[in-house]
Amino acid sequence: MGKIFCSFFIFFWFGTVVPAVWGQGTFYTVKRVADGDTVILSDGRKVRLIGIDTPESRSNAKLKRDAERTGWDHDTILALGKRSAQFTRSAAEGKRVRLEYDVETKDRFGRTLAYLFLEDGTFINAELVKEGYATVYTVPPNVKYKDLFLSLQKDARQAKRGLWRDAPIIVR
């Protein structure tokens, strides 16, 4: 009986627990930055950085909605979006990253939802907010870092960092 239990325990441990822990340390390369808050990994996955939002860097339906909501013209929003995308590009493109998931792992567009960490531990989502290139945009149930993001946004806004230095960026 003891051997059966021991065999079951080893099978369970290596079949479920160990892969889950190993998966937390898996690194991927960011192939390119699609937008300030969206990256494409070398395995082809499109990853939406959760908990944050950046202005649009391309003309699309969201750009139109943001322009109507804020009263800003498209060119202003696009310029701000390009600055956010450039910040993400400088921080992550070509670098190895680890994904951390929250409750939901996919959005309605099929993108992977994740928090992005560089090999050195730099938290990209947080850096975007801290440096003023993104605003907080948490959608329950994915709210793991909401308080951190809100604190970083407050500091960035008061210090007029990033996009806050030129104009108040779009806050949902």
ABEGO torsion letter per residue (X at the ends): XAAAAAAAAAAAAAAAAAAAAAAAABBBBBABBABAABBBBAAGBBBBBBGBBBBBABBBAAAAAAAAAAGBBAAAAAAAAAAAAAAAAAAABGBBBBBBBBABABBAAGBBBBBBBBAAGBBAAAAAAAAGABBBBBBOABAAAAAAAAAAAAAAAAAGBEAAAABBBBBX
